[in-house]
Amino acid sequence: MSQKPMGQQTMPQGGEAGQLNQQPSADRWPGDPLAWFSGALVLIWAGVVLLFRNAGEVAGFEIEHASAWILTGAGVLMWIEAILRLAIPAYSEGVGTRIILGVIFVIVGLGEVVQVSLWPLLLMAIGLAMIVGYFAYPRRT
């Protein structure tokens, strides 16, 4: 084994100094790419709502309850993701979670907009989802 003096670095092979050979790999998006895409859309939606709220203050119109619109939009995007998961068998895990999260986000968001307590609807929706999940996906023993 040859030892290199301290402070001396080797250049990466296969390119100029500072360039690395980057090849696309399957682990570039670890986990579930559909969840990554959905999360990115939620962030974009939040940015759009906040941008319109700020632009509205300048232009003379006002978007009230920006957080409610963000939550409602995130809930709808969760439902769209759940529909895509049902349509694509490779990503069929977590459909119920997305539906329940979507219901929670939409009910909390709309409850803030219409100034009505929609929590009873939230509890009923979660209970209904649990019953449907019990019969739709029986446990294997």
N, C-alpha and C positions, 0 to 999 in steps of 0.2 A: 504494500500500500504506500502510495506517495502522499505526503502531506503538503498542503499548500500553505504558504505564509499567510499570516493573519492579515485581513483587509483585502485580500485578493478574491474577487468573485468571478464565477464562470458565467459566460454568455449562454443564454438559452439556445439550444440547437434548433436549426431549421428556420432561422429568420434573422432579421436585423436586431440590433440591440434594442430592448424595450418591447419587442413584439413577441407574443406567445402564439404558439399554434393552437388556436381555439377551434375545436371541432364540436359541432352540435352533438349533444348526447341525450339519452333518454332521461337522465336525472337532472336536466336543466331546470325543470319545473317539478320539484319534488312533491309527491302527494298527488293531489287531484287537480288537474288543470282547469276543470270546470269551476271549482271553488275559487281558484285564483282569479279567473276571468270575472266571475260574479262579484267577488270582493272589489276588483278594480272598477267595475261598473257602479257599485255602490259609492265608492269614493268620487268617481266622476260626477255622479248624480248630486252628491253633497256639494261639490264644488260649483256645479251649475246653479243650484238653488241659492247658495251664498253669493255667487256672482250677480244673479238677478236681483237679490235683495239689496246688495250694495248699489247696483246700477239703478234700481228703482228709486232709491233715496235721492239720487242725483237727478233723475228724469222726472220725478214728481209722483210716481206711483209707488205703492208700498206693498211688499210681500210680508204679511204678518205670519207669525208662527213658523219661521223657517225650519226649526227643529222638527216640527210636526210634518212638514212636507218632506224633509229628509227621511224620517222614519217611514212615512207612507210609501215613498218611492222605493226605499230599501225592502219593504215588505213585498211590494209588487215584483221587484227583481228576484226576491227569494222564490216567489211562486213561479216565475218564468224558469228559474233554475230547476225547480222541482219538476216542471213539465218536461224540460230537456232531459233530466235524469230518468224520467219514465220512458222517454223515447229512445234513449241510448242505453242499451243493456250493460255496457261496460262501466257505466257510472250510476248504476241504479241504487247505490248505497246512500243512505241519509235522506231519502225523499221525505219521510215523515218529519224529520227535524227541520227541513227547509220549509215545509208547509206550516208547522207550528210557529217557527220564528217569523214567517211572513204574516201569519195571523196576529201574532203579538205586536209586531211593528205597525201593521195597518190599524189595528184597533187603538193602540196608544196614540198614533199619529192623528187619526181621525177624531179621537176623543178630545184632543187638544184643540183641533180646528173648530168642531161643532159645539164645544163646551158642554158635552154630555158625558157622563160617566159610562164608559163602555166596558168596564171591568167585568160585569156579569157575563157579557157576551164572550169575553176572553176565557173565562173559566169554563163556560159551556163548550166553546170550541176545543179547548184542550181535552176535556172529558170525552167529547165526541171523537176526537182524533185517537184517543187511547182505545176506545171501543172498536173503532174501525181497524186500528192496527192489530188488535187482539184477534179479530176474525180474519183479516186479510193475510196476516203473517203468523200462522200458528207456530208455536215453539216445537222444535224437534227434540225428541227424547231418545 
